[in-house]
Amino acid sequence: MMNRISRVFLIRGLLALGALIAFQSLTPSMMAIPAFARKYRTSCATCHNNWPELNDFGRAFKINGFKFPKDDEQFVKDPPLLLGAQAQKESFPNSIYPGELPILPIAFRYSGYFSYNSPEPTQVVSPAGPSTTLFTPNTLTIIAAGSFGPSISFWIDNDISTGGSGAAGGLGDGYIKANDFLGHYLHIPPNNLNVRYGQYELDLPFTQARTINLTSYPIYTELANVNPSGSGPLPGTTNNPFTFASPQTGIEFGGYPNRGYTWWSFAVVDGENAVYGTASPSVGHNSKDIYAHFSQRFDLERDPAVRKEVQAAGKTGVHDHTSIRFDGFGYFGKNELNQAGSLFPGLPVIHEPFYKAGGAVDYKFRDKFELWGLYLHAHDDNKVLNADNSGFASATPVTYSGGFVEAEYWFYPWLIGLMRYDAVNSPTDRLNGISRYDTRNSFSPAVYFLVRPNIKLETQFTFNYEQPVGSSTTFYRANQLLSGVDFLF
């Protein structure tokens, strides 16, 4: 039975969602940093409506290689160190092409939360831990980003400590990007052909690494997994630990034609979950995986002249454009198991192709309301031992699907309400005792207070799906309330 606090938060959350839709009317949440605010002597609110989520100006700043989209040099208050002179450009390739070095482009982010968790049965956690903690440190992260001249940018973020234990987290994203790759020589407009190299989150329609949410999107962290021994309820070899939420290492080509309203990328990656700079030992393979993403945004402003501006303007001042965006994306790779006979001695390596594909939509009404959602379908080939155990035969593929829908409403620029719904349909998970039904879903209402442009108070409640306790006849919900502070400096 749903307890009282669950009912209160669920009812209020559903009412809030209904109110948001009645008022009518995400850009991808790419995080900027206070180092940029210091460089330009401007507020974080210049680029963010609800950091790390970007507004239209912030997105243009990011697309332009962490530079103002127009007349950047006029707005810089903390000029970089020039590495060379203009004459070196003219004499290239007989001299080193000049660049610039940003002055201490460093920022830090820290967060921690009060938490309340529904008491877990002793069959799940024994002995049971405390259901309430007054403050749990989350992460202390160092972030560095900037540009090395007009066409080269970089991003590095690293968790110095996690969970308040002093344990090192490790590298999240660490890449360098050419924002106008060969564009001058191929006569391609700026930012239409870029290249990024290093470790980075996949170019997803909605980011997980820099999300505004306090919890992850379940569809991004879902695994394709059956019992490799073949003795479980769904026999087979599939044990694929790849997740969209993990950073990848590789090279990515992409661009932002049509003033950034068209958005495309194509990446070749190692296909290993790069957790804190090290690959998962159960994944390693020699083949490379590919990922592609295409997006098209449509401006819904009535005035054609307004559509050409970075941000719209009206009687109430500057605001984001009313717009709608559609995305399509796909990932194809090969999962390799039984390396060196680790699962089935004497038998060869198992090559199991898999793919993940889906679509997304994002509707924005100025700076007041945003509604976005994503759907993904995943398919993994699956094999079983043949009759005489001398090789493998194809079996029923392992599939799952699902996604999320989320709404965000600005009651005031500093008071923001959210409602999120997540669902994952995975018969394999149910058969393996993870959930009561094939589809597991959750509701997550939240409210954010921007106490200052760089300080945010956050509260989120998650009403979770039913999961089994010991046997299939007893179930409980792992509901959770998080409330805390997140700030940058």
C-alpha positions in Angstrom: 0.0 0.0 0.0 1.3 3.5 -0.8 2.3 5.3 2.4 1.0 8.8 3.2 4.1 10.7 2.0 4.0 8.8 -1.3 0.4 9.7 -1.9 0.9 13.4 -1.1 3.9 13.8 -3.4 2.3 11.8 -6.2 -1.0 13.7 -6.1 0.8 17.1 -6.0 3.1 16.1 -8.8 0.3 15.0 -11.0 -1.6 18.2 -10.3 1.5 20.2 -11.1 1.9 18.4 -14.4 -1.7 19.1 -15.3 -1.2 22.8 -14.4 1.9 23.0 -16.6 0.1 21.6 -19.6 -2.9 23.9 -18.9 -0.6 26.9 -19.0 0.5 25.7 -22.5 3.2 26.9 -23.4 15.1 20.8 -23.2 17.5 22.1 -25.0 20.2 19.5 -24.3 21.7 20.3 -21.0 25.3 21.1 -21.7 27.0 22.6 -18.7 28.8 25.9 -18.7 31.0 27.0 -15.8 31.7 30.0 -13.6 35.0 30.4 -15.3 33.1 31.8 -18.3 31.2 34.2 -16.0 34.5 35.5 -14.7 36.0 35.8 -18.2 33.0 37.9 -19.5 32.1 39.5 -16.1 28.5 38.4 -16.5 25.9 36.4 -14.6 25.4 32.6 -14.9 21.8 33.5 -15.9 23.2 34.9 -19.2 23.5 31.3 -20.5 21.3 29.3 -18.1 17.6 29.2 -17.2 18.1 26.3 -14.7 21.7 25.4 -14.7 23.3 23.3 -16.1 20.4 23.5 -18.7 21.2 26.1 -21.3 19.0 28.8 -22.7 19.2 29.8 -26.4 22.1 32.2 -25.8 24.0 29.5 -23.9 23.5 27.0 -26.6 24.9 29.4 -29.2 27.8 30.1 -26.9 28.6 26.3 -26.6 28.1 25.7 -30.4 30.6 28.6 -31.1 33.4 26.9 -29.2 32.7 28.6 -25.8 32.7 32.0 -27.4 30.0 34.7 -27.7 28.2 34.2 -31.0 28.8 37.8 -32.1 31.7 40.2 -31.5 33.3 38.0 -28.8 36.4 40.1 -28.4 34.4 43.1 -27.4 32.8 41.3 -24.5 35.9 39.6 -23.1 36.9 41.2 -19.8 39.6 38.8 -18.9 41.6 38.5 -22.1 43.6 35.3 -22.8 47.4 35.0 -23.1 48.3 35.2 -26.9 50.6 32.4 -28.1 52.0 34.1 -31.1 51.4 37.1 -33.4 49.2 37.9 -36.3 52.2 37.7 -38.6 52.5 34.0 -37.8 49.1 33.3 -39.4 50.2 35.0 -42.6 53.5 33.0 -42.7 51.9 29.6 -41.9 53.0 26.8 -42.7 56.5 28.3 -42.4 55.7 29.1 -38.7 53.7 27.6 -35.9 50.1 28.7 -36.2 49.4 31.1 -33.2 46.8 30.4 -30.5 45.8 31.6 -27.1 45.8 30.3 -23.6 42.8 31.1 -21.3 43.7 32.5 -17.9 42.8 29.8 -15.2 39.6 28.5 -16.8 38.8 26.5 -13.6 35.6 26.0 -11.7 34.3 23.7 -9.0 30.9 22.1 -8.3 29.8 20.6 -5.0 26.5 19.0 -4.0 25.0 17.1 -1.1 21.5 16.0 -0.1 19.2 15.0 2.8 17.6 11.7 1.8 14.6 9.7 2.9 14.3 6.1 1.6 11.4 3.8 2.1 12.4 1.2 4.7 13.7 -1.9 2.9 12.8 -5.4 4.0 15.5 -7.3 5.8 15.4 -9.9 3.0 16.7 -7.1 0.6 19.2 -5.4 3.0 20.3 -7.2 6.1 21.0 -5.6 8.4 18.8 -2.7 7.2 20.5 0.7 7.0 19.1 4.0 8.1 16.2 5.2 6.0 17.0 8.8 6.6 20.3 10.7 6.4 20.5 14.4 7.3 23.3 15.1 4.7 25.1 12.9 2.3 27.9 14.6 0.3 27.5 13.8 -3.4 30.5 14.9 -5.5 33.2 17.6 -5.5 34.1 18.2 -9.2 36.7 20.3 -10.9 35.8 21.6 -14.3 38.0 23.2 -16.9 36.8 24.5 -20.3 37.6 27.2 -22.8 39.1 27.9 -26.1 42.6 27.8 -27.6 41.8 30.5 -30.2 39.0 31.0 -32.7 38.4 27.3 -33.6 39.8 25.0 -30.9 37.9 24.3 -27.7 38.3 21.9 -24.8 36.4 20.4 -21.8 37.6 18.5 -18.8 35.6 17.5 -15.7 36.9 15.2 -12.9 35.3 14.1 -9.7 37.9 14.9 -7.0 35.9 13.0 -4.4 32.6 11.1 -4.4 30.2 10.3 -1.6 32.0 12.4 1.0 34.4 9.5 1.6 37.5 11.2 0.1 37.6 8.4 -2.6 38.7 9.7 -5.9 36.0 9.7 -8.6 37.8 10.2 -11.8 37.5 11.6 -15.3 34.1 12.2 -16.8 34.6 14.1 -20.1 38.0 15.0 -21.3 38.2 16.1 -25.0 39.5 18.6 -27.4 37.4 19.9 -30.3 38.1 21.6 -33.6 35.0 23.8 -34.1 35.8 24.5 -37.8 37.5 21.3 -38.9 38.9 21.9 -42.4 36.0 24.3 -43.0 38.2 27.1 -44.3 39.9 24.9 -46.9 36.7 23.1 -47.9 34.7 26.4 -48.0 32.2 25.1 -45.5 30.5 27.6 -43.2 31.8 27.8 -39.6 30.6 25.1 -37.2 29.1 22.9 -40.0 31.9 20.4 -39.7 33.5 19.9 -36.3 35.6 17.1 -34.8 35.8 16.0 -31.2 38.5 13.6 -29.9 39.0 12.1 -26.4 36.6 10.8 -23.8 33.0 12.2 -23.8 29.4 11.4 -23.3 27.7 10.3 -26.5 25.9 13.2 -28.3 22.5 12.2 -26.9 19.3 14.2 -27.5 19.2 14.9 -23.7 22.4 14.6 -21.6 22.7 12.4 -18.6 26.1 13.6 -17.5 24.9 17.2 -17.1 21.2 16.7 -16.3 19.1 19.0 -14.2 17.6 15.9 -12.5 18.8 14.4 -9.2 18.5 10.8 -10.5 19.4 9.1 -13.7 17.2 8.3 -16.6 16.6 4.5 -16.2 16.4 3.9 -20.0 20.0 5.2 -20.2 21.3 2.9 -17.5 19.4 -0.2 -18.6 21.4 -3.4 -19.4 20.8 -6.3 -21.7 21.4 -9.3 -19.4 20.5 -12.9 -19.2 22.0 -15.8 -17.3 25.2 -16.7 -19.2 25.2 -20.3 -17.8 21.9 -21.0 -19.7 20.3 -22.3 -16.5 18.1 -19.2 -15.8 14.6 -18.5 -16.8 15.8 -17.0 -20.1 18.8 -19.1 -21.2 21.5 -17.5 -23.4 24.8 -15.8 -23.5 23.9 -12.1 -23.6 25.5 -10.2 -20.9 26.0 -6.7 -22.3 27.1 -4.1 -19.7 27.1 -1.2 -22.2 25.0 1.8 -21.1 24.3 5.2 -22.8 25.0 6.9 -19.5 28.7 6.1 -19.5 31.3 8.2 -21.3 33.0 6.7 -24.3 36.4 7.1 -25.9 36.7 7.8 -29.6 36.3 10.4 -32.3 33.2 12.3 -33.3 32.4 14.3 -36.4 29.4 16.7 -36.2 28.1 20.1 -37.0 25.4 22.7 -36.5 24.2 24.0 -39.9 21.3 26.3 -40.4 22.3 28.6 -37.5 22.4 25.6 -35.2 18.8 24.6 -35.9 20.1 21.5 -37.7 22.3 19.3 -35.5 24.2 16.1 -36.6 27.0 13.9 -35.3 28.7 10.6 -36.2 31.0 8.9 -33.8 33.3 5.9 -33.9 34.0 4.7 -30.3 35.7 1.9 -28.5 32.4 0.8 -27.1 33.5 0.3 -23.5 32.0 1.9 -20.5 34.8 4.4 -19.5 34.1 4.6 -15.8 36.6 7.0 -14.3 39.0 6.5 -17.1 39.2 2.7 -17.0 37.2 0.3 -19.2 34.9 -2.3 -17.7 36.9 -5.6 -17.7 33.9 -7.6 -19.0 33.4 -5.5 -22.1 36.8 -5.2 -23.9 36.7 -5.9 -27.6 38.8 -5.1 -30.7 35.9 -4.0 -33.0 34.7 -0.4 -32.9 31.1 0.7 -32.4 29.3 3.6 -34.2 26.8 6.1 -33.1 24.8 8.6 -35.2 22.4 11.4 -34.2 20.4 13.9 -36.3 18.2 16.7 -35.0 16.1 19.4 -36.6 14.6 22.3 -34.7 11.8 24.5 -35.9 11.3 28.1 -34.7 7.6 28.8 -33.9 8.0 32.6 -33.6 5.5 34.4 -35.7 7.8 37.3 -36.7 10.3 36.1 -39.3 12.8 38.8 -38.3 12.8 37.5 -34.7 13.6 34.0 -35.8 17.0 35.2 -37.1 18.1 36.5 -33.6 20.0 34.4 -31.1 17.2 35.1 -28.6 13.7 36.5 -29.2 12.6 39.9 -27.9 9.2 41.3 -27.1 7.3 43.7 -24.9 8.5 41.8 -21.8 12.2 41.7 -22.9 14.6 39.1 -24.2 13.4 35.5 -24.0 14.1 32.1 -25.6 12.4 31.2 -28.9 9.2 29.2 -28.9 10.3 26.1 -30.8 10.0 22.4 -31.3 12.8 19.9 -32.0 12.8 16.3 -33.4 15.7 13.9 -32.9 16.6 10.5 -34.3 19.6 8.4 -33.0 21.1 5.0 -33.3 24.0 2.9 -31.9 25.4 -0.3 -33.4 28.1 -2.5 -31.8 29.3 -6.0 -31.0 29.4 -7.5 -27.6 32.2 -10.0 -27.1 32.0 -12.8 -24.5 33.9 -15.9 -23.6 37.3 -14.2 -24.2 40.1 -16.8 -23.4 37.3 -19.3 -22.6 36.3 -17.5 -19.5 32.6 -18.7 -19.7 32.9 -21.8 -21.9 36.4 -23.3 -21.9 37.5 -24.7 -25.2 35.0 -22.7 -27.2 35.6 -19.6 -29.3 34.8 -15.9 -28.5 31.1 -15.1 -28.9 30.3 -12.1 -31.1 26.8 -10.8 -30.4 25.8 -7.7 -32.5 23.4 -5.3 -30.8 21.8 -2.0 -31.5 19.9 0.8 -29.7 17.8 3.2 -31.7 15.1 5.8 -30.9 13.7 9.3 -31.3 13.0 12.3 -29.1 11.0 15.5 -29.2 11.5 18.8 -27.3 8.9 21.6 -27.2 9.8 25.0 -25.6 7.5 27.9 -24.9 9.8 30.9 -24.3 11.3 30.9 -20.8 8.1 29.6 -19.1 7.5 26.0 -20.1 9.3 23.1 -21.7 8.1 19.5 -22.4 10.4 16.9 -23.7 10.6 13.1 -24.1 12.6 10.2 -25.5 11.9 6.7 -26.7 14.5 4.0 -27.2 14.4 0.3 -28.4 17.3 -2.0 -27.8 18.0 -5.4 -29.4 20.8 -7.8 -28.6 21.5 -11.0 -30.5 21.6 -14.0 -28.1 23.2 -17.5 -28.4 23.0 -20.8 -26.5 25.1 -23.9 -26.5 24.1 -26.4 -29.2 23.0 -29.9 -28.5 26.5 -31.5 -28.2 28.0 -28.4 -26.5 30.5 -28.0 -29.4 29.4 -24.5 -30.4 26.7 -21.9 -30.3 23.3 -21.5 -31.9 21.0 -18.5 -32.2 18.4 -18.1 -29.5 15.6 -15.6 -28.7 17.0 -12.1 -28.9 17.1 -10.0 -25.7 15.2 -6.7 -26.1 13.9 -3.9 -24.1 12.3 -0.5 -24.7 11.2 2.6 -22.9 12.0 6.2 -22.3 10.8 9.3 -20.4 8.6 12.3 -20.5 9.4 15.4 -18.6 7.8 18.8 -18.1 9.4 22.0 -16.6 7.7 25.2 -15.7 9.2 28.5 -14.4 6.8 30.0 -11.9 9.4 32.7 -11.4 13.0 32.8 -12.9 14.1 31.5 -9.5 11.3 29.0 -8.8 11.0 26.0 -11.1 8.8 22.9 -11.0 9.3 19.6 -12.8 7.4 16.4 -13.3 9.1 13.4 -14.9 7.8 9.9 -15.9 10.1 7.0 -16.7 9.3 3.6 -18.0 11.3 0.6 -19.1 9.8 -2.5 -20.6 12.0 -5.5 -20.1 10.6 -9.0 -19.9 14.1 -10.3 -19.1 14.3 -8.1 -16.0 11.0 -9.5 -14.7 12.1 -13.1 -15.3 15.3 -12.4 -13.5 13.5 -11.1 -10.4 14.2 -7.3 -10.8 10.6 -6.1 -11.1 7.0 -7.4 -10.6 5.9 -6.6 -14.2 7.5 -6.5 -17.6 7.2 -2.7 -17.5 8.6 -0.8 -14.5 7.8 2.9 -14.2 8.4 5.8 -11.8 7.1 9.3 -11.2 9.4 12.1 -10.0 8.0 15.5 -9.1 10.7 18.1 -8.2 11.1 21.7 -7.3 14.2 23.9 -7.6 15.0 27.3 -6.0 17.8 29.4 -7.5 18.9 31.1 -4.3 21.6 32.8 -6.3 22.6 32.4 -10.0 25.2 29.8 -8.8 23.4 28.3 -5.8 20.4 26.0 -6.1 18.2 24.2 -3.5 16.7 21.0 -5.0 14.0 18.6 -3.8 12.8 15.5 -5.7 10.6 12.6 -4.8 10.6 9.4 -6.7 7.6 7.0 -6.5 9.1 3.8 -7.7 8.0 0.5 -9.3 7.3 -2.7 -7.3 10.1 -5.1 -6.9 10.1 -8.6 -5.4 11.2 -9.5 -1.9 12.6 -13.0 -1.7 9.6 -14.5 -3.6 7.3 -13.4 -6.3 4.4 -13.0 -3.9 5.8 -10.2 -1.8 6.8 -6.8 -3.2 7.9 -3.3 -2.1 8.6 0.1 -3.6 12.0 1.7 -3.1 10.7 5.3 -2.9 13.1 8.1 -2.3 13.0 11.8 -1.3 16.2 13.9 -2.0 16.6 17.5 -0.8 19.8 19.4 -0.8 22.1 22.1 -2.2 24.2 22.3 -5.4 26.6 25.2 -6.1 29.4 26.2 -8.3 32.3 28.6 -7.8 
